[in-house]
Amino acid sequence: MKIILRKDHEKLGKIGDLIEVKDGYARNYLIPRNVAFAATAGNLRTLEEEKKQHVDREKRDLQHAQKISAQLDKISITLKVKVGEDEKLFGSVTAQMIAESMIEKGLSLDKRIIDLEEPIKALGIYTVNIKLHPEVTGKVKVWVVRE
């Protein structure tokens, strides 16, 4: 059965590829999960429209991510934490703590996009990467100070 891919598939190909697969695989797996649809003239037109919408959505997301990245470069966050002897923290600074501080600054970000390369366990100034888009990464200065 000939099908057209609606989404990128690891083993089959990219969006818009016209491929031949077994009938059962197409009817029972790919088509119900909206990974592909049957290769007909009407579906080809539908696919072209979906591609245009996908490109427009990607452009919008990229512009939005670049705008937020510019705002992030101007922001620095101060986190007050309890410390013990030798200026070591009780616990560590987490992505959740940084996300909550960002809300106070007026930006609501998901903690999963905050990229802490290693846990922050000492006082100091750190630069934290925030993955806004596959092509855009913002940076925020985080000041960890004694409470």
RANOR-V947031 format. One line per field, one symbol per residue. phi: phi as a letter, one per 40 degrees, with the letter a starting at -180 (. if undefined). psi: psi as a letter, one per 30 degrees, with the letter a starting at -180 (. if undefined). burial: b if it has 16 or more other ideal C-beta (glycine too) atoms within 10 Angstrom, else e. A space follows every 50 residues. Layout:
phi: ???
psi: ???
burial: ???
This chain:
phi: .cbbccbcbdccicdgccbbbcdcccccbccccfcaaccbcccccccccc cccccccccccccccccccccccccbbbbcbcbbcgfcccgacbcccccc ccccchbcbcccccbccaccbacibbbbcbccadbbbcbbcbcbbcc
psi: kklkkflkkefealkfkjlklkeeeeefeeefghfllkjleeeeeeeeee eeeeeeeeeeeeeeeeeeeeeeffkkkkkklklalggkljblkleeeeee eeeffgkjkkfffkjjelkjgllakkkkkjjelffkklkkkjjjlk.
burial: bebbbbeeeeebeeeeeebeeeeeebeeebbeeebbbebeeeeeeebeee eeeeeeeeeeeeeebeebbeebeebebebebebeeeeebeeebebebbbe bbeeeebebeeeebebeeebeeeeebebebebbeebebebebebeee
